[in-house]
Each structure stands twice: as C-alpha cells, then as structure tokens.
Amino acid sequence: MTVPDIKSLQWTISVVSHGHGANVSAGLLDVHGQLQDVEHRFVLTLNAGEDPAFVTQLPESIQNRLHVIRNQMPRGFAANHNAALRGCRSRYVLVADPDLRLPQPVFSALQASLEQPECGIVAPLAQTSSGNAEDNGRDLVTPAAILRRKLLGRGRDVPANATSSRNVTWLAGLFLAMRADTFHRLNGFDERYFMYCEDVDICLRARQLGLSVNQLCDLRITHDANRGTSHSPRHFIWHSQSLLRLWRSDVYKAARAANRL
C-alpha cells in the first residue's frame, strides 16, 4: 500500500483524541472501510499526552495514510483542527469526533451534496448507540433558547421527520464535512473560541458567504454525546465563555438580524 497521491487526494480526515486511545481505532476503520477506493488521508492529533502505542495496532493500510500530531500541551478544538487541515490539498475535508461510528455508507452522498456550488457544510443525522436521534443540526443558539432548555426542560432540536435533507443554522462539530476550498476560504475555525461554539461560528460565517449548511437526515452516524457542561465545572466555564464571545460577535449579530427579517 502506497501513500496517497496528493494530486488525486479526495478526503483529509481530522480526528483529535483526548485520551481516547484504542477507541479511536473503530472510527478510523469505519471511515477507511468506506473510502478504500478513494484516496484519503488521516490526521490524528493526540491532545493529552497519551501513549501512541495503539497506533501501531492499526492495519498497515491505515498507517500508510496516517499522520500523527503529538501535542506537548492540550489545545482547543479550533487550534487542533486548523493545524491538521491548514494547507491540505484534498478536495474535501472532514472534522470527526474520535468516538464516532459509521453504521452505513455516507461518503458518496456527502460528495454529491458538496458538489453543489451553494453547499458549504454538511453532515448526516447523528443517533445514539441505542438508535435515538441526536440534535447535531440546530437552530441559532440564543440566551432564551438556553434558558428554555436548562430551566424548563424543553427538548433539543431533533427533526420530527428525519427522512430527508434540511437546511439548518449550524451543525455540531462532531461531524463537519466541506470542500477544502470552503475551509480555506473561511480561514478555518476561529481559535479565539476554546472547546465550544467553534462549530456555530464557522457555520454562521459560511452562511454569510451565501453557502448552505445542510443535514442529510437519510444518512446516519452513531455518536453518544458526552455533554460535559452538565457534569464538569471546567467545561461549564468554557462553554459559558464561548457563548458570551459568540453572542457579542458581529457574525452572530448579523445572523440574529437575518432571522428577524
């Protein structure tokens, strides 16, 4: 197995491990299994000083396509994925969580969607390992929406009829696919955010460029959300800080104004 030819490289997949270790392997195997006939490359960032020994257990066909980044100090979501994807020359890029699974083929449909000039960012519908639909495609996050969810127990933005594509305001960072030229045009993620709201910001900026953000609800990926803000004071602080930065940003204010219209 040879290293992918840069001229024919179709996908660059960025995955960041926060001590996930061998659990990352299952997701890499899923992606690789679906892209065997397509030139692709993995960039795996080890963000927490973990032992990389599990990498040597991966099949040679994956190791030949794998670039590993070992951080000396932990970095945020934006900084990690920007470092992984900056300057990449593939046609498409994928940002994926380390504990993601792909129970059905998704890449042909993703490519077909991304080949539409107006399509900016796309993702399948996420579901839990027990088959319940998740809310990885969402409406604009507002202070009122946060209060309704936290204080009144209102449900999340799970589509009622999850059988077709739908345009959404933003997609959760657990799975974000886009053309590489779109990623570069957006200058990647905004590194002023740390761990939260990077996904909201990049989707809003794509929409400002006239690009759509689409959830393909007839496709499924499996992901059990951690929702660290519910049980970690540190994550709660990071989330709160990122929300305040988002709500004060010009891109958010423009999105709110567009919604009112």
C-alpha positions in Angstrom: 0.0 0.0 0.0 1.5 3.4 -1.0 0.9 6.8 0.4 -2.0 8.6 -1.4 -1.0 10.7 -4.4 -1.5 14.3 -3.5 -2.9 15.1 -6.9 -5.7 12.6 -6.5 -6.3 13.0 -2.8 -10.1 13.3 -2.2 -10.5 13.4 1.6 -8.5 14.6 4.5 -10.0 13.5 7.9 -9.0 15.2 11.1 -9.6 13.4 14.4 -8.5 14.7 17.8 -8.1 12.2 20.6 -8.4 13.4 24.2 -7.1 10.2 25.8 -9.4 8.0 23.8 -6.6 5.7 22.8 -7.6 2.5 21.1 -11.3 3.6 21.0 -10.3 5.9 18.1 -9.4 2.9 16.0 -13.0 1.7 15.4 -14.0 5.1 13.8 -10.8 5.2 11.7 -11.6 1.6 10.5 -15.2 2.6 9.6 -14.0 5.6 7.5 -11.2 3.7 5.9 -13.6 0.8 5.0 -15.9 3.2 3.2 -13.1 5.1 1.4 -11.0 2.1 0.2 -11.5 3.0 -3.4 -10.9 6.8 -2.8 -7.6 8.4 -2.0 -7.8 9.7 1.6 -5.5 10.7 4.4 -6.0 10.8 8.2 -4.5 13.4 10.6 -4.8 12.1 14.2 -4.0 14.6 16.9 -3.1 13.2 20.4 -4.1 16.1 22.5 -3.5 14.9 26.0 0.0 13.3 26.0 -1.4 9.8 25.7 0.6 6.7 24.7 0.5 6.4 20.9 1.2 2.6 21.1 -2.4 1.9 19.9 -1.5 3.4 16.5 0.9 0.5 15.8 -2.1 -1.9 16.1 -3.9 -0.2 13.2 -3.8 -2.0 9.8 -0.9 -1.1 7.6 -3.3 0.3 5.0 -4.4 3.0 7.6 -0.9 3.6 9.0 0.3 4.4 5.5 -2.4 7.1 5.3 -1.9 8.4 8.8 -0.1 11.5 10.1 0.1 11.7 13.9 0.5 15.0 15.8 1.5 14.8 19.4 0.7 17.9 21.4 3.1 18.9 24.2 0.2 20.9 25.7 -3.5 20.4 25.2 -5.0 22.7 22.6 -8.6 23.7 21.8 -10.9 22.3 19.1 -10.2 25.1 16.7 -6.4 25.1 17.1 -6.2 21.3 16.7 -8.3 21.0 13.6 -6.7 24.1 12.0 -3.3 22.7 12.5 -4.4 19.4 11.0 -6.1 20.9 7.9 -4.2 24.0 7.2 -2.7 23.7 3.7 -4.3 20.4 2.9 -4.7 19.8 -0.8 -7.5 17.2 -0.8 -10.8 18.0 -2.4 -12.9 17.5 0.8 -12.2 17.7 4.5 -13.9 16.1 7.4 -13.7 17.0 11.1 -14.9 14.0 13.1 -15.1 13.1 16.8 -12.8 10.2 17.9 -15.7 8.1 19.2 -17.8 8.4 16.0 -19.1 5.3 14.2 -20.5 5.0 10.7 -23.1 2.3 10.6 -23.9 2.9 6.9 -22.2 4.3 3.8 -22.2 8.1 3.8 -19.3 9.5 1.6 -20.9 9.2 -1.8 -24.0 11.2 -0.6 -21.7 13.7 1.1 -19.7 14.2 -2.0 -22.8 14.6 -4.2 -24.1 17.3 -1.8 -20.8 19.1 -1.6 -20.5 19.2 -5.4 -23.4 21.6 -5.3 -21.8 25.1 -5.5 -24.1 26.6 -2.9 -23.4 23.8 -0.3 -21.0 24.9 2.3 -21.0 22.4 5.2 -22.9 19.1 5.5 -23.4 16.2 8.0 -25.6 13.2 8.4 -28.1 12.9 11.3 -26.4 11.7 14.4 -28.0 9.0 16.5 -27.1 7.4 19.8 -25.9 3.8 20.0 -29.4 2.9 21.1 -30.9 4.4 17.9 -32.3 7.7 19.2 -31.9 10.8 17.0 -29.5 13.4 18.3 -29.6 17.2 17.7 -26.4 17.7 15.7 -28.3 20.0 13.3 -29.6 23.0 15.2 -31.3 26.4 15.1 -29.5 29.6 16.2 -28.5 29.4 19.8 -29.9 32.3 21.8 -30.0 33.1 25.5 -33.7 32.4 25.5 -33.2 29.0 24.0 -30.6 28.1 26.6 -33.0 29.1 29.4 -35.8 27.1 27.9 -33.6 24.0 27.6 -31.9 24.3 31.0 -34.7 25.7 33.2 -37.9 24.5 31.5 -36.6 21.2 30.2 -37.6 21.8 26.6 -36.4 19.3 24.1 -33.5 19.6 21.8 -33.7 20.4 18.0 -34.2 16.9 16.9 -36.0 16.8 13.5 -39.5 15.5 13.7 -39.4 13.9 10.3 -35.8 12.7 9.9 -36.0 11.3 6.3 -34.7 14.0 4.0 -32.2 16.8 3.8 -32.8 20.0 5.7 -31.2 23.4 5.9 -30.0 24.2 9.4 -28.4 27.2 11.1 -25.4 25.2 12.3 -24.1 21.6 12.7 -22.4 20.2 15.8 -18.6 19.8 15.5 -18.8 16.0 16.0 -19.0 15.7 12.2 -18.4 18.5 9.7 -17.7 17.9 6.0 -16.9 20.6 3.5 -14.9 21.2 0.4 -11.3 22.1 1.3 -11.6 25.3 -0.6 -14.5 26.3 1.6 -12.5 25.5 4.7 -9.6 27.6 3.4 -11.9 30.4 2.3 -13.3 30.6 5.8 -9.7 30.6 7.2 -10.7 27.5 9.2 -12.1 27.7 12.7 -11.8 30.8 14.9 -9.2 30.0 17.5 -10.4 32.6 20.0 -13.1 30.0 21.0 -12.0 27.2 23.2 -13.8 23.8 23.0 -17.3 25.3 22.4 -19.0 27.4 19.7 -16.3 27.0 17.1 -18.9 24.9 15.1 -21.6 27.6 15.4 -19.2 30.3 14.3 -17.9 28.6 11.2 -21.4 27.6 10.1 -22.6 31.2 10.6 -19.7 32.5 8.6 -20.4 30.0 5.8 -24.0 31.2 5.6 -22.8 34.8 5.4 -20.9 33.8 2.3 -24.2 32.6 0.8 -23.4 28.9 1.4 -25.9 26.5 2.9 -25.5 24.3 6.0 -27.2 21.0 5.4 -28.2 18.0 7.5 -28.7 14.8 5.4 -31.3 13.1 7.6 -31.5 10.0 5.4 -27.9 9.2 6.5 -26.9 8.1 9.9 -23.8 8.3 12.1 -23.6 7.0 15.6 -22.4 9.1 18.5 -23.1 9.1 22.2 -22.9 12.8 23.3 -20.8 13.5 26.3 -22.4 16.8 27.2 -19.5 17.8 29.5 -21.2 21.0 30.6 -23.7 19.0 32.6 -21.2 17.4 34.9 -17.9 19.3 34.6 -17.5 22.8 36.2 -14.5 23.4 33.9 -16.5 22.6 30.8 -19.4 24.7 32.0 -17.0 27.7 32.3 -15.5 27.1 28.9 -19.0 26.8 27.4 -20.2 30.0 29.1 -17.2 32.0 28.0 -17.6 30.8 24.4 -21.3 31.6 24.4 -20.6 35.1 25.6 -18.0 35.6 22.9 -20.4 34.3 20.3 -23.3 36.5 21.3 -21.0 39.6 21.2 -19.6 38.8 17.8 -20.6 40.6 14.6 -21.3 37.3 12.8 -23.8 36.4 15.4 -25.5 39.8 15.4 -25.8 39.6 11.6 -27.4 36.1 11.9 -29.9 37.4 14.5 -30.8 40.3 12.2 -31.3 38.0 9.3 -33.6 35.7 11.4 -35.7 38.7 12.3 -36.1 39.5 8.6 
